[in-house]
Amino acid sequence: MMYLKNVSTLELNVENCTGCGRCIDVCPHNVFEMADRTVRVLSYDRCMECGACMMNCAFGALTVSKGVGCASAIIIGAIRGTEPVCGCCDDDEGTVSGPGCCC
């Protein structure tokens, strides 16, 4: 599943990655794969910013601003039965104020 392009806050520090594969195990959208005994990101656009990878990485190789951006807005909108609103627009014309905006 792909979300919106170029909005994920996910970052991978390959220098800290030990290749344990825990992030691969816990990621619900197959964002990661193993390559040469270290993890690499298959697609940042798959990341829903749930934070499971970061919370399960004992080596600090992953960071993500969990619960922000469009993925969170889409999930909350689906639960509430409303349109997704991420709250990152400056005005009614949809002027974007930051990354992860669905406006």
N, CA, C and O atoms as a GROMACS GRO file, in nm:
protein
  412
    1MET      N    1   0.085  -0.117   0.000
    1MET     CA    2   0.000   0.000   0.000
    1MET      C    3   0.090   0.124   0.000
    1MET      O    4   0.186   0.133   0.076
    2MET      N    5   0.057   0.216  -0.085
    2MET     CA    6   0.128   0.344  -0.090
    2MET      C    7   0.041   0.451  -0.028
    2MET      O    8  -0.081   0.451  -0.044
    3TYR      N    9   0.104   0.543   0.043
    3TYR     CA   10   0.034   0.660   0.094
    3TYR      C   11   0.068   0.775   0.000
    3TYR      O   12   0.081   0.752  -0.120
    4LEU      N   13   0.084   0.892   0.048
    4LEU     CA   14   0.118   1.005  -0.038
    4LEU      C   15   0.268   1.014  -0.057
    4LEU      O   16   0.345   0.979   0.032
    5LYS      N   17   0.307   1.061  -0.173
    5LYS     CA   18   0.449   1.066  -0.208
    5LYS      C   19   0.521   1.178  -0.133
    5LYS      O   20   0.470   1.288  -0.114
    6ASN      N   21   0.642   1.145  -0.093
    6ASN     CA   22   0.737   1.242  -0.038
    6ASN      C   23   0.689   1.316   0.086
    6ASN      O   24   0.718   1.435   0.101
    7VAL      N   25   0.617   1.249   0.175
    7VAL     CA   26   0.573   1.316   0.298
    7VAL      C   27   0.619   1.244   0.425
    7VAL      O   28   0.604   1.298   0.534
    8SER      N   29   0.674   1.125   0.413
    8SER     CA   30   0.712   1.048   0.531
    8SER      C   31   0.826   1.113   0.608
    8SER      O   32   0.919   1.169   0.549
    9THR      N   33   0.818   1.105   0.739
    9THR     CA   34   0.924   1.157   0.826
    9THR      C   35   1.025   1.048   0.863
    9THR      O   36   1.116   1.073   0.942
   10LEU      N   37   1.010   0.928   0.807
   10LEU     CA   38   1.099   0.815   0.837
   10LEU      C   39   1.242   0.845   0.794
   10LEU      O   40   1.267   0.894   0.684
   11GLU      N   41   1.336   0.814   0.884
   11GLU     CA   42   1.478   0.827   0.854
   11GLU      C   43   1.550   0.702   0.902
   11GLU      O   44   1.524   0.653   1.012
   12LEU      N   45   1.642   0.652   0.820
   12LEU     CA   46   1.723   0.536   0.854
   12LEU      C   47   1.869   0.578   0.861
   12LEU      O   48   1.924   0.633   0.766
   13ASN      N   49   1.932   0.550   0.976
   13ASN     CA   50   2.075   0.575   0.994
   13ASN      C   51   2.145   0.440   0.979
   13ASN      O   52   2.151   0.362   1.074
   14VAL      N   53   2.197   0.413   0.858
   14VAL     CA   54   2.256   0.282   0.831
   14VAL      C   55   2.379   0.254   0.916
   14VAL      O   56   2.415   0.138   0.936
   15GLU      N   57   2.444   0.357   0.965
   15GLU     CA   58   2.561   0.336   1.051
   15GLU      C   59   2.523   0.272   1.184
   15GLU      O   60   2.604   0.202   1.244
   16ASN      N   61   2.400   0.294   1.230
   16ASN     CA   62   2.354   0.234   1.355
   16ASN      C   63   2.287   0.098   1.335
   16ASN      O   64   2.265   0.026   1.432
   17CYS      N   65   2.256   0.063   1.211
   17CYS     CA   66   2.184  -0.062   1.183
   17CYS      C   67   2.276  -0.182   1.198
   17CYS      O   68   2.385  -0.185   1.140
   18THR      N   69   2.232  -0.280   1.277
   18THR     CA   70   2.310  -0.403   1.297
   18THR      C   71   2.258  -0.518   1.212
   18THR      O   72   2.317  -0.625   1.211
   19GLY      N   73   2.147  -0.495   1.141
   19GLY     CA   74   2.091  -0.599   1.057
   19GLY      C   75   2.011  -0.703   1.133
   19GLY      O   76   1.996  -0.816   1.087
   20CYS      N   77   1.959  -0.667   1.249
   20CYS     CA   78   1.883  -0.763   1.330
   20CYS      C   79   1.750  -0.800   1.263
   20CYS      O   80   1.698  -0.909   1.285
   21GLY      N   81   1.694  -0.708   1.182
   21GLY     CA   82   1.570  -0.737   1.110
   21GLY      C   83   1.442  -0.716   1.188
   21GLY      O   84   1.334  -0.746   1.138
   22ARG      N   85   1.452  -0.664   1.308
   22ARG     CA   86   1.331  -0.644   1.390
   22ARG      C   87   1.234  -0.548   1.321
   22ARG      O   88   1.113  -0.569   1.327
   23CYS      N   89   1.285  -0.444   1.258
   23CYS     CA   90   1.199  -0.348   1.188
   23CYS      C   91   1.120  -0.416   1.076
   23CYS      O   92   1.004  -0.383   1.052
   24ILE      N   93   1.183  -0.510   1.009
   24ILE     CA   94   1.115  -0.584   0.903
   24ILE      C   95   1.000  -0.665   0.963
   24ILE      O   96   0.892  -0.672   0.904
   25ASP      N   97   1.023  -0.724   1.078
   25ASP     CA   98   0.921  -0.806   1.145
   25ASP      C   99   0.800  -0.725   1.189
   25ASP      O  100   0.687  -0.774   1.182
   26VAL      N  101   0.821  -0.602   1.236
   26VAL     CA  102   0.711  -0.526   1.296
   26VAL      C  103   0.642  -0.429   1.200
   26VAL      O  104   0.534  -0.378   1.231
   27CYS      N  105   0.702  -0.402   1.086
   27CYS     CA  106   0.644  -0.305   0.992
   27CYS      C  107   0.520  -0.363   0.923
   27CYS      O  108   0.530  -0.467   0.857
   28PRO      N  109   0.404  -0.298   0.937
   28PRO     CA  110   0.282  -0.352   0.878
   28PRO      C  111   0.270  -0.329   0.727
   28PRO      O  112   0.179  -0.384   0.665
   29HIS      N  113   0.360  -0.250   0.668
   29HIS     CA  114   0.348  -0.220   0.525
   29HIS      C  115   0.473  -0.252   0.444
   29HIS      O  116   0.492  -0.198   0.336
   30ASN      N  117   0.557  -0.340   0.496
   30ASN     CA  118   0.675  -0.387   0.423
   30ASN      C  119   0.759  -0.273   0.367
   30ASN      O  120   0.792  -0.270   0.249
   31VAL      N  121   0.792  -0.180   0.453
   31VAL     CA  122   0.873  -0.064   0.413
   31VAL      C  123   1.020  -0.104   0.397
   31VAL      O  124   1.092  -0.041   0.319
   32PHE      N  125   1.064  -0.206   0.470
   32PHE     CA  126   1.206  -0.242   0.476
   32PHE      C  127   1.236  -0.375   0.410
   32PHE      O  128   1.149  -0.460   0.393
   33GLU      N  129   1.365  -0.391   0.373
   33GLU     CA  130   1.416  -0.521   0.328
   33GLU      C  131   1.560  -0.533   0.374
   33GLU      O  132   1.626  -0.433   0.404
   34MET      N  133   1.610  -0.655   0.379
   34MET     CA  134   1.747  -0.682   0.418
   34MET      C  135   1.834  -0.682   0.292
   34MET      O  136   1.798  -0.744   0.192
   35ALA      N  137   1.946  -0.613   0.298
   35ALA     CA  138   2.041  -0.609   0.186
   35ALA      C  139   2.182  -0.601   0.242
   35ALA      O  140   2.215  -0.507   0.315
   36ASP      N  141   2.264  -0.698   0.210
   36ASP     CA  142   2.402  -0.700   0.257
   36ASP      C  143   2.413  -0.687   0.408
   36ASP      O  144   2.493  -0.607   0.458
   37ARG      N  145   2.334  -0.764   0.480
   37ARG     CA  146   2.335  -0.770   0.627
   37ARG      C  147   2.302  -0.638   0.695
   37ARG      O  148   2.343  -0.613   0.808
   38THR      N  149   2.228  -0.554   0.626
   38THR     CA  150   2.175  -0.431   0.685
   38THR      C  151   2.038  -0.405   0.622
   38THR      O  152   2.005  -0.461   0.518
   39VAL      N  153   1.962  -0.322   0.685
   39VAL     CA  154   1.828  -0.292   0.637
   39VAL      C  155   1.834  -0.174   0.540
   39VAL      O  156   1.915  -0.083   0.556
   40ARG      N  157   1.747  -0.178   0.442
   40ARG     CA  158   1.730  -0.062   0.355
   40ARG      C  159   1.581  -0.036   0.339
   40ARG      O  160   1.498  -0.125   0.359
   41VAL      N  161   1.547   0.087   0.304
   41VAL     CA  162   1.408   0.126   0.286
   41VAL      C  163   1.367   0.096   0.143
   41VAL      O  164   1.427   0.147   0.048
   42LEU      N  165   1.266   0.012   0.128
   42LEU     CA  166   1.212  -0.017  -0.006
   42LEU      C  167   1.139   0.102  -0.063
   42LEU      O  168   1.159   0.138  -0.179
   43SER      N  169   1.054   0.165   0.019
   43SER     CA  170   0.977   0.280  -0.027
   43SER      C  171   0.933   0.363   0.093
   43SER      O  172   0.860   0.315   0.180
   44TYR      N  173   0.977   0.487   0.098
   44TYR     CA  174   0.932   0.577   0.203
   44TYR      C  175   0.783   0.606   0.190
   44TYR      O  176   0.716   0.636   0.289
   45ASP      N  177   0.732   0.597   0.068
   45ASP     CA  178   0.590   0.626   0.044
   45ASP      C  179   0.496   0.520   0.101
   45ASP      O  180   0.376   0.544   0.108
   46ARG      N  181   0.547   0.406   0.141
   46ARG     CA  182   0.466   0.303   0.206
   46ARG      C  183   0.448   0.329   0.356
   46ARG      O  184   0.357   0.275   0.418
   47CYS      N  185   0.535   0.411   0.414
   47CYS     CA  186   0.537   0.432   0.558
   47CYS      C  187   0.414   0.509   0.605
   47CYS      O  188   0.383   0.617   0.554
   48MET      N  189   0.342   0.451   0.703
   48MET     CA  190   0.224   0.518   0.760
   48MET      C  191   0.256   0.587   0.892
   48MET      O  192   0.167   0.634   0.962
   49GLU      N  193   0.384   0.593   0.923
   49GLU     CA  194   0.434   0.665   1.041
   49GLU      C  195   0.375   0.615   1.172
   49GLU      O  196   0.344   0.694   1.262
   50CYS      N  197   0.358   0.483   1.184
   50CYS     CA  198   0.304   0.425   1.307
   50CYS      C  199   0.406   0.423   1.420
   50CYS      O  200   0.369   0.423   1.537
   51GLY      N  201   0.535   0.420   1.385
   51GLY     CA  202   0.641   0.422   1.486
   51GLY      C  203   0.685   0.285   1.534
   51GLY      O  204   0.774   0.277   1.619
   52ALA      N  205   0.627   0.177   1.483
   52ALA     CA  206   0.664   0.043   1.530
   52ALA      C  207   0.811   0.013   1.506
   52ALA      O  208   0.876  -0.047   1.592
   53CYS      N  209   0.864   0.053   1.394
   53CYS     CA  210   1.005   0.025   1.364
   53CYS      C  211   1.097   0.097   1.462
   53CYS      O  212   1.190   0.037   1.516
   54MET      N  213   1.070   0.224   1.486
   54MET     CA  214   1.153   0.304   1.576
   54MET      C  215   1.146   0.250   1.720
   54MET      O  216   1.248   0.240   1.788
   55MET      N  217   1.026   0.217   1.765
   55MET     CA  218   1.009   0.168   1.902
   55MET      C  219   1.074   0.032   1.924
   55MET      O  220   1.106  -0.003   2.037
   56ASN      N  221   1.093  -0.045   1.817
   56ASN     CA  222   1.151  -0.178   1.830
   56ASN      C  223   1.298  -0.184   1.789
   56ASN      O  224   1.357  -0.292   1.793
   57CYS      N  225   1.356  -0.073   1.750
   57CYS     CA  226   1.498  -0.070   1.712
   57CYS      C  227   1.580  -0.035   1.836
   57CYS      O  228   1.579   0.079   1.883
   58ALA      N  229   1.651  -0.133   1.887
   58ALA     CA  230   1.732  -0.114   2.007
   58ALA      C  231   1.861  -0.037   1.979
   58ALA      O  232   1.935  -0.003   2.072
   59PHE      N  233   1.888  -0.008   1.852
   59PHE     CA  234   2.015   0.052   1.815
   59PHE      C  235   2.001   0.196   1.766
   59PHE      O  236   2.100   0.259   1.729
   60GLY      N  237   1.880   0.249   1.766
   60GLY     CA  238   1.857   0.387   1.726
   60GLY      C  239   1.880   0.415   1.579
   60GLY      O  240   1.913   0.527   1.542
   61ALA      N  241   1.862   0.314   1.496
   61ALA     CA  242   1.885   0.331   1.352
   61ALA      C  243   1.767   0.397   1.282
   61ALA      O  244   1.781   0.446   1.170
   62LEU      N  245   1.651   0.398   1.346
   62LEU     CA  246   1.531   0.451   1.281
   62LEU      C  247   1.468   0.561   1.362
   62LEU      O  248   1.460   0.553   1.485
   63THR      N  249   1.424   0.664   1.293
   63THR     CA  250   1.346   0.770   1.357
   63THR      C  251   1.226   0.801   1.267
   63THR      O  252   1.236   0.794   1.144
   64VAL      N  253   1.116   0.833   1.328
   64VAL     CA  254   0.995   0.872   1.257
   64VAL      C  255   0.908   0.951   1.354
   64VAL      O  256   0.901   0.918   1.472
   65SER      N  257   0.844   1.053   1.304
   65SER     CA  258   0.751   1.130   1.386
   65SER      C  259   0.618   1.058   1.383
   65SER      O  260   0.533   1.086   1.298
   66LYS      N  261   0.600   0.964   1.476
   66LYS     CA  262   0.480   0.881   1.474
   66LYS      C  263   0.355   0.963   1.504
   66LYS      O  264   0.355   1.053   1.587
   67GLY      N  265   0.248   0.927   1.433
   67GLY     CA  266   0.120   0.991   1.456
   67GLY      C  267   0.107   1.128   1.396
   67GLY      O  268   0.023   1.207   1.439
   68VAL      N  269   0.190   1.160   1.296
   68VAL     CA  270   0.181   1.290   1.229
   68VAL      C  271   0.157   1.270   1.081
   68VAL      O  272   0.164   1.159   1.030
   69GLY      N  273   0.129   1.378   1.014
   69GLY     CA  274   0.122   1.374   0.869
   69GLY      C  275  -0.005   1.313   0.815
   69GLY      O  276  -0.101   1.288   0.887
   70CYS      N  277  -0.001   1.289   0.686
   70CYS     CA  278  -0.119   1.243   0.614
   70CYS      C  279  -0.166   1.105   0.656
   70CYS      O  280  -0.287   1.080   0.660
   71ALA      N  281  -0.074   1.015   0.686
   71ALA     CA  282  -0.115   0.881   0.724
   71ALA      C  283  -0.204   0.884   0.847
   71ALA      O  284  -0.307   0.818   0.853
   72SER      N  285  -0.164   0.962   0.944
   72SER     CA  286  -0.244   0.975   1.065
   72SER      C  287  -0.380   1.036   1.033
   72SER      O  288  -0.482   0.992   1.086
   73ALA      N  289  -0.381   1.138   0.947
   73ALA     CA  290  -0.506   1.204   0.910
   73ALA      C  291  -0.600   1.107   0.839
   73ALA      O  292  -0.721   1.108   0.864
   74ILE      N  293  -0.546   1.023   0.752
   74ILE     CA  294  -0.627   0.926   0.680
   74ILE      C  295  -0.687   0.823   0.776
   74ILE      O  296  -0.805   0.790   0.766
   75ILE      N  297  -0.606   0.774   0.868
   75ILE     CA  298  -0.652   0.674   0.964
   75ILE      C  299  -0.760   0.733   1.056
   75ILE      O  300  -0.864   0.671   1.077
   76ILE      N  301  -0.735   0.852   1.110
   76ILE     CA  302  -0.832   0.915   1.200
   76ILE      C  303  -0.961   0.946   1.125
   76ILE      O  304  -1.070   0.928   1.180
   77GLY      N  305  -0.950   0.993   1.001
   77GLY     CA  306  -1.068   1.021   0.919
   77GLY      C  307  -1.150   0.895   0.894
   77GLY      O  308  -1.273   0.899   0.898
   78ALA      N  309  -1.082   0.784   0.868
   78ALA     CA  310  -1.152   0.658   0.845
   78ALA      C  311  -1.225   0.611   0.971
   78ALA      O  312  -1.337   0.562   0.963
   79ILE      N  313  -1.161   0.625   1.085
   79ILE     CA  314  -1.222   0.584   1.212
   79ILE      C  315  -1.344   0.670   1.245
   79ILE      O  316  -1.447   0.619   1.287
   80ARG      N  317  -1.330   0.799   1.225
   80ARG     CA  318  -1.438   0.893   1.258
   80ARG      C  319  -1.542   0.908   1.148
   80ARG      O  320  -1.649   0.964   1.171
   81GLY      N  321  -1.511   0.858   1.027
   81GLY     CA  322  -1.602   0.873   0.914
   81GLY      C  323  -1.602   1.015   0.859
   81GLY      O  324  -1.703   1.062   0.807
   82THR      N  325  -1.488   1.084   0.870
   82THR     CA  326  -1.475   1.221   0.822
   82THR      C  327  -1.365   1.229   0.716
   82THR      O  328  -1.292   1.132   0.694
   83GLU      N  329  -1.356   1.343   0.653
   83GLU     CA  330  -1.246   1.366   0.558
   83GLU      C  331  -1.115   1.376   0.635
   83GLU      O  332  -1.114   1.423   0.749
   84PRO      N  333  -1.004   1.330   0.575
   84PRO     CA  334  -0.875   1.343   0.642
   84PRO      C  335  -0.831   1.488   0.650
   84PRO      O  336  -0.829   1.558   0.549
   85VAL      N  337  -0.796   1.533   0.769
   85VAL     CA  338  -0.745   1.667   0.790
   85VAL      C  339  -0.623   1.656   0.880
   85VAL      O  340  -0.632   1.608   0.994
   86CYS      N  341  -0.509   1.701   0.829
   86CYS     CA  342  -0.387   1.689   0.909
   86CYS      C  343  -0.357   1.815   0.989
   86CYS      O  344  -0.272   1.811   1.079
   87GLY      N  345  -0.424   1.926   0.959
   87GLY     CA  346  -0.405   2.047   1.037
   87GLY      C  347  -0.277   2.121   1.010
   87GLY      O  348  -0.232   2.198   1.095
   88CYS      N  349  -0.215   2.100   0.894
   88CYS     CA  350  -0.088   2.167   0.868
   88CYS      C  351  -0.099   2.277   0.764
   88CYS      O  352   0.003   2.328   0.717
   89CYS      N  353  -0.219   2.315   0.727
   89CYS     CA  354  -0.236   2.423   0.629
   89CYS      C  355  -0.245   2.556   0.702
   89CYS      O  356  -0.302   2.566   0.811
   90ASP      N  357  -0.189   2.657   0.638
   90ASP     CA  358  -0.189   2.790   0.699
   90ASP      C  359  -0.323   2.861   0.683
   90ASP      O  360  -0.363   2.940   0.769
   91ASP      N  361  -0.393   2.834   0.573
   91ASP     CA  362  -0.516   2.907   0.548
   91ASP      C  363  -0.615   2.822   0.469
   91ASP      O  364  -0.587   2.706   0.439
   92ASP      N  365  -0.730   2.878   0.436
   92ASP     CA  366  -0.835   2.807   0.364
   92ASP      C  367  -0.796   2.776   0.219
   92ASP      O  368  -0.863   2.695   0.154
   93GLU      N  369  -0.691   2.837   0.169
   93GLU     CA  370  -0.649   2.814   0.031
   93GLU      C  371  -0.552   2.697   0.020
   93GLU      O  372  -0.505   2.665  -0.089
   94GLY      N  373  -0.522   2.632   0.131
   94GLY     CA  374  -0.437   2.513   0.128
   94GLY      C  375  -0.289   2.542   0.120
   94GLY      O  376  -0.213   2.460   0.067
   95THR      N  377  -0.246   2.654   0.171
   95THR     CA  378  -0.104   2.684   0.173
   95THR      C  379  -0.036   2.589   0.272
   95THR      O  380  -0.068   2.588   0.392
   96VAL      N  381   0.055   2.510   0.222
   96VAL     CA  382   0.119   2.407   0.303
   96VAL      C  383   0.227   2.469   0.391
   96VAL      O  384   0.308   2.550   0.346
   97SER      N  385   0.225   2.429   0.518
   97SER     CA  386   0.324   2.484   0.611
   97SER      C  387   0.433   2.386   0.650
   97SER      O  388   0.526   2.424   0.722
   98GLY      N  389   0.426   2.262   0.605
   98GLY     CA  390   0.529   2.168   0.644
   98GLY      C  391   0.516   2.033   0.577
   98GLY      O  392   0.417   2.008   0.508
   99PRO      N  393   0.615   1.944   0.596
   99PRO     CA  394   0.609   1.810   0.538
   99PRO      C  395   0.499   1.728   0.602
   99PRO      O  396   0.461   1.753   0.716
  100GLY      N  397   0.449   1.633   0.530
  100GLY     CA  398   0.346   1.545   0.583
  100GLY      C  399   0.207   1.605   0.575
  100GLY      O  400   0.118   1.564   0.648
  101CYS      N  401   0.188   1.703   0.487
  101CYS     CA  402   0.059   1.772   0.479
  101CYS      C  403  -0.028   1.711   0.370
  101CYS      O  404   0.019   1.682   0.260
  102CYS      N  405  -0.156   1.691   0.401
  102CYS     CA  406  -0.249   1.634   0.303
  102CYS      C  407  -0.336   1.741   0.239
  102CYS      O  408  -0.429   1.708   0.165
  103CYS      N  409  -0.310   1.866   0.265
  103CYS     CA  410  -0.391   1.975   0.209
  103CYS      C  411  -0.359   1.996   0.063
  103CYS      O  412  -0.418   2.084  -0.001
   0.00000   0.00000   0.00000
